[in-house]
């Protein structure tokens, strides 16, 4: 989660939190957790230090403790010992100094900490470039009054000017006993072989202390496997990129295959707490596995977990897993990653720990509007010896008829889940760019075209082969709709869903769900052999049964002697050709055109680059003069920078995507799909690429007032009319060109609400379950063109289209100018109605129309399972938007304001 949002809410409009990171602060014998924010104001930078509770989500969760200005008196230096640097995945220890005093911090292992330090160094470099321009930091004074607390930072930084005296004295004491200090620092290090939530995760089975766990990942010297990691570090430039590229080409000369056992487990626990030992599931193999990857879904079904991503069940289930690992081996917890109720635990056997490197985690939510984390995926990627491995744990859309939505979730996860690389010049790694991909989870695919009795009869006969032919996932894989290139072992166990909790009985509830293999394990890659694939009926905690698979995975190991010879040969060859030629590339085209660009519809065009020079080259798309980014906000280049070997080629995808922030100006014609990209070669010349296109105006991103002026579909209107409407609205004047009386509400809004009122008033989980993207495209086109004359798609797709429409409005239903009044009168129903009566007529009409519709939905709550809290949570933030980022108190006030209109009759 991006914790800079919480810091931003504590700042004035003029200040911006660029990036935030959680860390530990050392002072005397105290270690305390803090949140650091790099804050910018008028090209001056400072580090804001906050105390915080839990994961910082809003301003209420943080309290400003101190501020360190980034001036010529500032430095930041890494102070990790050589022993700590040899730890795979070790945290980073740095000393921040200001005016000859210092503060020691420990930042968690990962690309985000590296990015934070990179941004801090960039800010300090900017100061050093202009030493004559001394920063004044006048803006900081307004924040110093609010600093409070007497924690570790206050003891070290109190006050600025005579700062950090205690810690400085402590440092002087340390100098007299360097050896002892180094040892203690080493023991305090938070190794990568544990979760980033170190304070809340129990010790792994058989590991008595953090020191012991650190020992698991130490090695006395750099091994060939982490030489590859060294080459990937940011300080290495063109030459080292070339060495790395040549090493990859020659990998077969210095590696050999060795098989290791991977235990994969998945369990949907239905919000329950552990009530029984997990050993029958996790210790079911004769020999201890080398690696465990254990996934959970529906860890916590509470609203607190959904909205705040906080749950005590994370600790409970992690402890249950640690206690149930195979008793004949010792394991360390490498990483824990969780998104709401989707959690993945990654353990490694003691003797293999030092060969794990490049550990990164990512999450993707695929719930309503593509954002909510009740459905989605978590993933961890890592390097084991010389093989790159990615493990994904996903929970896809529910309900038997929603297989297309599950397909879409899978594709979203594949496209959106990306891992940052150690080398920032390299593009992010997608799931499929790994040697081995292991995919586990509640994929939710069901059994179709058979009634419940027929399914149970086949199960009773153990005729799983026949039953499997009716399995939705098998059918979708056979059609190559999902999981192309993946393999799933033969299923010879009974379906794992749905049971009465606490028993082995099939679902006896009123819905009487058809049994299904919802819980699955698949893999992708070479040299993989499955040794078992089974369900575990012994566990009865949930309405699902856990599933496990044991895979023997061929891993590339490095032969040190062969590696050394190959490396030396590559370096000799590079030495011969270095500096001989200037790099150059051939572009297959210099003009790219995007036809009929639409709102929220991704388009991509390939730009092929061929290295026709005599040397390798590095390229990057660079900013044009007086522009802050290399391209317009609706355009991206993927990758934006990269390396091309001599005689090789690379495809760069130029992608266009118009969202709510870029749509308004494109709708009116104020902006066009036009840009010039500058492709720069290191030590070479620049190339210019022209990007053009035509955008089809949409009701999405067009104002309520403009839409009320349009009686015809927006795409039938001349561009000039749309521009005049926007200009009239901005000037506050009526549009002279409009002769007819405006519509009371936009016709597009009426079409969606009318459809939902007619067909979805009793729809279960309406406004809680996402629709299909393909159906949204049809709905948008219908609204924008008037064809066909009625909306297509499922009720869920129409509901999500309505939410997206409200979210994309340039001016919300309650205009920004009325926002403060709404907050001030939120506790008084009469005053709330009075504020609404003051809105511009078209906005007032829309507000009252939507409120009346939502009250009708509540009358049918027994069928649609909606309540006031759900609707208020969803709609208040769309109808009453803050002109700046909302804090938690404001969010509650807007919900209280809107609730009056759902619980009472309104005019």
Residue pairs with C-beta under 8 A, 6 or more apart in sequence:
1 55
1 57
1 309
2 20
3 20
3 21
3 22
3 35
3 52
3 55
3 56
3 57
4 17
4 18
4 19
4 20
4 37
5 57
5 58
5 885
6 20
6 35
6 52
6 56
6 57
6 58
6 59
6 61
6 62
7 17
7 20
7 35
7 37
7 39
7 48
7 50
7 56
7 62
8 16
8 17
8 885
9 58
9 59
9 885
9 886
9 887
10 50
10 59
10 62
10 64
11 17
11 39
12 142
13 884
14 41
14 42
14 139
15 39
15 40
15 41
15 139
16 39
16 40
16 41
17 37
17 38
17 39
17 48
18 38
18 39
18 40
18 45
18 119
19 37
19 38
19 115
19 116
19 119
20 35
20 36
20 37
20 38
20 56
20 116
21 35
21 36
21 107
21 108
21 112
21 113
21 116
22 33
22 34
22 35
22 36
22 52
22 108
23 33
23 34
23 35
23 36
23 105
23 106
23 107
23 108
24 31
24 32
24 33
24 34
24 105
24 106
24 190
25 31
25 32
25 33
25 34
25 49
25 103
25 104
25 105
25 151
25 152
25 153
25 156
26 104
26 105
26 106
26 152
26 167
26 188
27 103
27 152
27 153
27 155
27 156
27 166
27 167
27 170
28 155
28 166
28 167
28 170
30 151
30 152
30 155
31 106
31 152
31 188
32 51
32 151
32 152
32 153
33 52
33 199
34 49
34 50
34 51
34 52
34 65
34 105
34 151
34 152
34 153
35 49
35 50
35 51
35 52
35 56
35 62
36 47
36 48
36 49
36 50
36 105
36 116
37 47
37 48
37 50
38 45
38 46
38 47
38 48
38 116
38 119
38 120
38 123
39 45
39 46
39 47
39 48
40 123
41 139
42 139
43 126
44 69
44 70
44 135
44 136
44 137
44 139
45 69
45 70
45 120
45 123
45 124
45 126
45 127
46 67
46 68
46 69
46 70
46 137
46 140
47 67
47 68
47 70
47 96
47 120
48 64
48 66
48 67
48 143
49 64
49 65
49 66
49 67
49 68
49 153
49 157
50 56
50 62
50 63
50 64
50 65
51 62
51 63
51 65
51 149
51 151
51 153
52 61
52 62
52 63
53 61
54 61
54 308
54 310
55 61
55 308
55 309
55 310
56 62
57 308
57 309
57 888
58 887
58 888
58 891
59 887
59 888
60 887
60 888
60 889
63 148
63 149
64 143
64 146
64 147
64 148
65 147
65 148
65 149
65 151
65 153
65 154
65 157
66 147
66 153
66 154
66 157
66 158
66 160
67 140
67 143
67 144
67 147
67 160
68 74
68 96
68 98
68 103
68 157
68 160
69 98
69 135
69 137
69 140
69 160
70 120
70 123
70 124
70 127
70 135
71 98
71 127
71 134
71 135
71 137
72 127
72 128
72 131
72 134
73 98
73 99
73 100
74 96
74 97
74 98
74 124
74 127
75 96
75 97
75 124
76 94
76 95
76 96
76 97
76 117
76 120
76 121
76 124
77 94
77 95
77 97
78 92
78 93
78 94
79 93
79 94
79 95
79 104
79 185
80 90
80 92
80 93
80 189
81 182
81 185
81 186
83 182
83 186
83 218
84 90
84 93
84 185
84 186
84 189
86 218
86 219
86 220
86 221
86 222
87 189
87 191
87 192
87 214
87 217
87 218
88 192
88 193
88 217
88 226
88 353
88 354
88 355
88 356
88 357
88 359
89 109
89 191
89 192
89 193
89 217
89 334
89 356
89 357
89 359
90 109
90 189
90 190
90 191
90 192
90 217
91 106
91 107
91 108
91 109
91 113
91 189
91 190
91 191
91 192
92 106
92 107
92 109
92 113
92 114
92 117
93 104
93 105
93 106
93 107
93 185
93 189
94 104
94 105
94 107
94 117
95 102
95 103
95 104
95 105
96 102
96 103
96 104
96 105
97 103
98 160
98 163
98 164
99 160
99 161
99 163
101 157
101 163
101 164
101 165
101 167
101 168
102 164
102 167
102 168
102 171
103 153
103 156
103 157
103 164
103 167
104 167
104 171
106 188
106 189
106 190
107 113
107 116
107 117
108 190
108 196
109 190
109 192
109 196
109 359
110 196
110 359
110 360
110 361
111 360
111 419
111 420
111 421
111 422
114 234
114 422
115 420
115 424
118 234
118 424
127 135
155 166
155 167
156 163
156 164
156 166
156 167
157 163
157 164
174 181
186 214
187 210
187 211
187 214
189 214
190 198
190 210
191 210
191 213
191 214
191 216
191 217
192 217
192 334
192 335
192 356
192 359
193 213
193 214
193 216
193 217
193 332
193 333
193 334
193 348
193 353
193 356
194 201
194 204
194 210
194 213
194 332
194 333
194 334
194 335
195 201
195 318
195 333
195 335
195 336
196 335
196 336
197 314
197 336
198 210
200 314
200 315
201 315
201 318
201 333
201 336
202 315
202 318
202 319
202 322
203 209
203 210
203 213
203 322
204 213
204 322
204 325
204 330
204 331
204 332
204 333
204 347
205 322
205 323
205 325
205 327
205 330
205 331
206 329
206 330
206 331
207 213
207 216
207 330
207 331
207 332
213 332
216 332
216 350
216 353
216 354
217 332
217 353
217 354
217 356
218 354
219 354
222 230
223 354
223 355
223 558
223 560
224 254
224 386
224 558
224 559
224 560
224 563
225 355
225 357
225 383
225 385
225 386
225 557
225 558
226 357
227 563
227 567
228 244
228 247
228 383
228 386
229 357
229 358
229 383
229 422
230 236
231 240
231 243
231 244
231 247
232 244
232 358
232 421
232 422
232 423
232 426
233 422
233 423
234 422
234 423
234 424
234 425
236 244
236 423
237 618
238 616
238 617
238 618
238 643
238 682
238 683
239 574
239 578
241 423
241 425
241 616
241 618
241 643
242 574
242 616
242 643
242 645
243 567
243 570
243 571
243 574
245 616
245 643
245 645
246 570
246 573
246 574
246 645
247 566
247 567
247 570
249 645
250 566
250 570
251 386
251 556
253 562
253 566
254 558
254 559
254 562
254 563
254 565
254 566
255 386
255 556
255 557
255 558
255 559
256 556
256 557
256 559
257 527
257 554
257 555
257 556
257 557
258 385
258 554
258 555
258 557
259 527
259 529
259 552
259 553
259 554
259 555
260 290
260 291
260 352
260 384
260 552
260 553
260 555
261 285
261 287
261 289
261 290
261 291
261 531
261 550
261 551
261 552
261 553
262 289
262 290
262 291
262 292
262 293
262 438
262 550
262 551
262 552
262 553
263 282
263 285
263 289
263 291
263 292
263 293
263 294
263 548
263 549
263 550
264 293
264 294
264 295
264 391
264 438
264 440
264 521
264 548
264 549
264 550
264 551
265 281
265 282
265 292
265 293
265 294
265 295
265 440
265 546
265 547
265 548
265 549
266 294
266 295
266 296
266 297
266 393
266 440
266 441
266 442
266 519
266 520
266 521
266 546
266 547
267 281
267 294
267 295
267 296
267 297
267 519
267 539
267 542
267 544
267 546
267 547
268 296
268 297
268 298
268 395
268 442
268 497
268 518
268 519
268 542
268 543
268 544
269 296
269 297
269 298
269 299
269 317
269 541
269 542
269 544
270 298
270 301
270 501
270 541
270 542
270 543
270 544
271 298
271 299
271 300
271 301
271 302
271 313
271 341
272 501
272 541
272 542
273 313
273 316
274 316
274 317
274 319
274 320
274 541
275 541
276 539
276 540
276 541
277 320
277 323
277 324
278 320
278 321
278 323
278 324
278 539
278 546
279 324
280 536
280 538
280 539
281 324
281 536
281 538
281 539
281 546
281 548
282 292
282 294
282 321
282 324
282 325
282 326
282 548
283 324
283 325
283 326
283 327
284 532
284 534
284 536
284 548
285 326
285 532
285 550
287 326
287 328
288 325
288 326
288 328
288 329
288 349
289 326
289 349
289 550
290 348
290 349
290 352
291 346
291 347
291 348
291 349
291 352
291 384
292 325
292 331
292 345
292 346
292 347
292 348
293 344
293 345
293 346
293 347
293 380
293 391
293 393
293 438
293 440
294 321
294 344
294 345
294 347
295 342
295 343
295 344
295 345
295 378
295 393
295 440
295 441
296 317
296 341
296 342
296 343
296 344
296 393
297 341
297 342
297 393
297 395
297 441
297 442
298 341
298 395
298 442
299 305
299 311
299 313
299 314
299 317
299 338
299 340
299 341
299 342
299 343
300 311
300 313
300 314
300 340
300 341
301 341
302 311
304 310
304 311
305 311
305 313
305 340
305 341
306 340
306 372
306 373
306 374
307 873
309 338
309 339
309 340
309 373
311 341
314 336
314 338
314 343
317 343
318 333
318 336
318 345
321 345
322 331
322 333
325 331
325 347
329 349
329 350
330 349
330 350
331 347
331 348
331 349
331 350
332 347
332 348
332 350
332 353
333 345
333 346
333 347
334 346
334 347
334 348
334 353
334 356
334 359
334 380
334 382
335 344
335 345
335 346
335 359
335 361
335 380
335 382
336 343
336 344
336 345
336 346
337 343
337 344
337 361
337 362
337 363
337 378
337 379
337 380
338 344
338 363
338 378
339 363
339 364
339 365
339 373
339 376
339 377
339 378
340 365
340 373
340 374
341 374
341 395
342 363
342 373
342 376
342 377
342 378
342 393
342 394
342 395
342 441
343 378
343 393
344 378
344 379
344 380
344 391
344 393
346 380
346 382
346 391
348 356
352 384
355 384
355 385
356 382
356 383
356 384
357 382
357 383
358 381
358 382
358 383
358 388
358 422
359 380
359 381
359 382
360 380
360 381
360 382
360 419
360 420
361 378
361 379
361 380
361 381
362 378
362 379
362 417
362 418
362 419
363 373
363 376
363 377
363 378
363 379
363 417
364 376
364 377
364 412
364 413
364 416
364 417
365 371
365 372
365 373
365 374
365 375
365 376
366 375
366 376
366 377
366 396
366 397
366 408
366 409
366 412
366 413
366 770
367 373
367 374
367 375
367 376
367 770
368 767
368 768
368 769
368 770
368 800
368 803
368 874
369 770
369 800
369 803
369 804
369 807
370 412
370 770
374 395
375 395
375 396
375 397
375 409
375 770
376 394
376 395
376 409
376 413
377 392
377 393
377 394
377 395
377 413
377 417
377 441
378 392
378 393
378 394
379 390
379 391
379 392
379 393
379 417
379 419
379 431
380 390
380 391
381 388
381 389
381 390
381 391
381 419
381 429
381 434
382 388
382 389
383 389
384 555
385 555
385 556
385 557
385 558
386 555
386 556
386 557
386 558
387 435
387 436
387 553
387 555
387 556
388 429
388 433
388 434
388 435
388 436
389 434
389 435
389 436
389 437
389 438
389 553
390 419
390 429
390 431
390 434
390 436
390 437
390 438
391 437
391 438
391 439
391 440
392 413
392 417
392 431
392 437
392 438
392 439
392 440
392 441
393 440
393 441
394 409
394 410
394 413
394 439
394 440
394 441
394 442
394 443
395 441
395 442
395 444
396 405
396 406
396 409
396 410
396 441
396 442
396 443
396 444
396 445
397 405
397 406
397 408
397 409
397 444
397 769
397 770
398 444
398 769
399 769
400 446
400 448
400 514
400 516
402 444
402 769
403 445
403 446
403 448
403 472
403 476
404 772
404 774
405 770
405 771
405 772
406 443
406 444
406 445
406 472
406 476
406 482
407 476
407 481
407 482
408 772
408 773
408 774
410 482
410 483
411 482
413 431
414 430
414 431
414 432
415 430
417 430
417 431
418 428
418 429
418 430
419 428
419 429
420 428
421 427
421 428
421 429
425 618
425 620
425 641
425 642
425 643
426 639
426 642
426 643
427 638
427 639
427 640
427 641
427 642
428 639
431 437
432 485
432 524
434 525
435 525
435 526
435 556
436 523
436 524
436 525
436 528
436 553
437 486
437 523
437 524
437 525
438 521
438 522
438 523
438 551
439 483
439 486
439 521
439 522
439 523
439 524
440 520
440 521
440 522
441 519
441 520
442 518
442 519
442 544
443 473
443 518
443 519
443 520
444 518
445 471
445 472
445 473
445 476
445 516
445 517
445 518
445 520
446 472
446 514
446 516
446 518
447 455
447 467
447 470
447 471
447 472
447 495
447 514
447 515
447 516
447 517
448 470
448 472
448 475
449 470
450 458
450 467
450 470
450 514
451 514
452 512
452 513
452 514
452 515
455 467
455 470
455 495
455 514
455 515
456 506
456 515
458 464
458 466
458 467
459 467
459 494
459 495
459 515
462 494
464 491
464 492
464 493
464 494
467 495
468 474
468 491
468 517
471 516
471 517
473 482
473 483
473 488
473 517
473 520
476 482
476 483
477 483
477 484
477 486
477 488
483 522
485 524
486 522
486 523
486 524
487 522
487 523
487 524
487 528
488 520
488 521
488 522
488 533
489 521
489 530
489 533
489 549
490 533
491 517
491 533
492 533
492 534
493 533
493 534
493 535
493 547
494 515
494 535
494 537
495 515
495 516
495 517
495 518
495 535
496 516
496 517
496 518
496 519
496 535
496 544
496 545
496 546
496 547
497 513
497 515
497 516
497 517
497 518
497 519
497 543
497 544
497 545
498 506
498 507
498 513
498 515
498 516
498 543
498 544
499 505
499 506
499 507
499 540
499 542
499 543
499 544
499 545
500 506
500 507
500 508
500 509
500 543
501 540
501 541
501 542
501 543
502 540
502 541
503 540
504 537
504 540
506 515
507 513
507 515
507 543
518 544
519 535
519 544
519 545
519 546
519 547
520 547
521 533
521 547
521 548
521 549
523 530
523 551
525 553
526 554
527 553
527 554
528 551
528 552
528 553
528 554
529 551
529 552
530 549
530 550
530 551
530 552
531 550
531 551
531 552
532 548
532 549
532 550
533 547
533 548
533 549
534 547
534 548
534 549
535 545
535 546
535 547
536 545
536 546
536 547
536 548
537 545
539 545
539 546
577 614
577 615
578 615
580 614
580 615
581 613
581 614
581 615
582 613
582 615
582 683
582 684
583 611
583 613
583 615
583 616
583 617
583 618
583 681
583 682
583 683
583 684
584 611
584 612
584 613
584 617
584 681
584 684
584 685
585 609
585 610
585 611
585 612
585 613
585 617
585 619
585 644
585 681
585 684
585 687
586 609
586 610
586 612
587 607
587 608
587 609
587 679
587 687
587 689
588 607
588 608
588 609
588 610
589 607
589 608
590 687
590 688
590 689
590 690
591 689
591 690
591 692
592 605
592 607
592 654
592 689
592 690
592 691
592 692
593 605
593 691
593 692
593 693
594 603
594 605
594 656
594 673
594 691
594 692
594 693
594 694
595 693
595 694
596 694
596 696
597 603
597 656
597 658
597 673
597 693
597 694
597 695
597 696
598 658
598 695
598 696
598 698
598 777
598 780
598 781
599 658
599 659
599 663
599 698
599 700
599 701
599 780
599 808
600 657
600 658
600 659
600 700
600 776
600 780
600 804
601 657
601 658
601 777
602 655
602 656
602 657
603 655
603 656
603 657
604 653
604 654
604 655
604 656
605 653
605 654
606 651
606 652
606 653
606 654
607 637
607 651
607 652
607 653
607 654
607 689
608 649
608 650
608 651
608 652
609 619
609 644
609 649
609 650
609 651
609 652
609 679
610 648
610 649
611 617
611 644
611 645
611 646
611 647
611 648
611 649
613 646
613 684
614 646
615 646
616 643
616 644
616 645
616 646
617 643
617 644
617 681
617 682
617 684
618 641
618 642
618 643
618 644
618 681
618 682
619 641
619 642
619 643
619 644
619 679
619 680
619 681
619 682
620 640
620 641
620 642
620 679
620 680
620 682
621 630
621 631
621 637
621 640
621 641
621 677
621 678
621 679
621 680
622 630
622 678
622 680
622 686
623 629
623 630
623 678
624 630
624 676
624 678
630 637
630 640
630 677
630 678
631 637
631 675
631 677
631 691
632 662
632 671
632 675
633 661
633 662
634 656
634 657
634 658
634 659
634 662
634 666
634 673
635 654
635 655
635 656
635 675
635 691
636 654
636 655
636 657
637 652
637 653
637 654
637 655
637 677
638 652
638 653
638 655
639 652
642 650
642 652
644 650
654 677
654 689
654 691
656 673
656 693
658 666
658 695
658 701
659 808
660 700
660 701
660 807
660 808
662 671
662 701
663 698
663 700
663 701
663 702
663 808
664 701
664 702
664 703
664 726
664 810
665 671
666 672
666 673
666 695
666 697
666 701
667 695
667 697
667 698
667 701
667 702
667 714
667 722
667 726
668 697
668 722
668 723
668 725
668 726
669 719
669 720
669 722
669 723
670 723
670 726
672 695
673 691
673 692
673 693
673 694
673 695
674 691
674 692
674 693
675 691
676 688
676 689
676 690
676 691
677 688
677 689
677 691
678 686
678 687
678 688
679 686
679 687
679 688
679 689
680 686
681 687
696 715
696 784
697 714
697 715
697 717
697 719
697 722
697 784
698 714
698 715
698 780
698 783
698 784
699 707
699 714
699 746
699 748
699 780
699 783
699 784
699 805
700 780
700 804
700 805
700 808
701 808
701 809
701 810
702 714
702 722
702 810
703 726
703 729
703 809
703 810
703 811
704 745
704 746
704 809
704 811
704 813
704 842
704 843
704 846
705 725
705 729
705 742
705 811
705 840
705 842
705 843
706 722
706 725
706 726
706 729
707 714
707 743
707 746
707 747
707 748
707 749
708 742
708 743
708 744
708 745
708 746
708 842
709 725
709 735
709 738
709 742
709 743
710 717
710 725
710 743
710 746
710 747
711 740
711 743
711 747
712 786
713 783
713 784
713 785
713 786
714 722
714 784
715 784
715 785
716 785
716 786
721 737
724 735
724 737
725 735
728 734
728 735
728 736
742 842
744 842
744 845
745 842
745 845
745 846
745 849
746 846
748 783
748 805
749 802
749 805
749 846
749 849
750 849
751 782
751 783
751 791
752 779
752 783
752 791
752 798
752 801
752 802
752 805
753 802
753 849
753 850
753 853
755 790
755 791
755 798
756 766
756 795
756 798
756 799
756 802
756 853
757 853
757 856
759 795
760 766
760 795
760 798
760 799
760 864
761 856
761 857
761 860
761 864
762 860
762 863
762 864
763 795
763 796
763 799
763 863
763 864
764 863
764 864
764 865
765 796
765 864
765 865
766 795
766 796
766 799
766 857
766 864
766 866
767 799
767 803
767 866
767 870
767 871
767 874
768 865
768 866
768 870
769 796
770 796
770 800
771 793
771 794
771 796
771 797
771 798
771 799
771 800
771 801
772 793
772 794
772 796
772 797
775 792
775 793
775 794
775 797
776 793
776 797
776 800
776 801
776 804
778 792
778 793
779 791
779 792
779 793
779 797
779 798
779 801
780 801
781 787
782 788
782 790
782 791
782 792
783 791
791 798
793 801
803 874
803 878
806 812
806 813
806 875
806 878
806 879
807 878
811 843
812 878
812 879
812 880
812 881
813 843
813 846
813 847
813 850
813 878
813 879
813 880
814 822
814 835
814 836
814 839
814 843
814 847
814 879
814 880
814 881
815 839
815 840
815 843
816 881
816 882
816 883
818 835
818 838
818 839
819 880
819 881
819 882
819 883
821 835
822 832
822 835
822 880
822 893
822 894
822 897
823 890
823 893
823 894
823 897
825 831
825 832
825 834
825 835
825 897
826 832
826 893
826 894
826 896
826 897
827 896
829 900
829 904
832 897
832 900
832 901
833 900
833 901
833 906
833 907
836 844
836 847
836 848
836 901
836 906
837 844
837 907
839 847
847 879
847 901
848 906
848 907
850 875
850 879
851 901
851 902
851 906
852 906
854 871
854 875
854 902
855 902
857 864
857 866
857 871
858 866
858 867
858 868
858 871
858 902
861 867
868 899
868 902
868 903
871 902
872 895
872 898
872 899
872 902
873 895
875 898
876 891
876 894
876 895
876 897
876 898
876 899
877 886
877 891
877 894
879 898
880 894
880 897
880 898
882 890
882 894
886 894
900 906
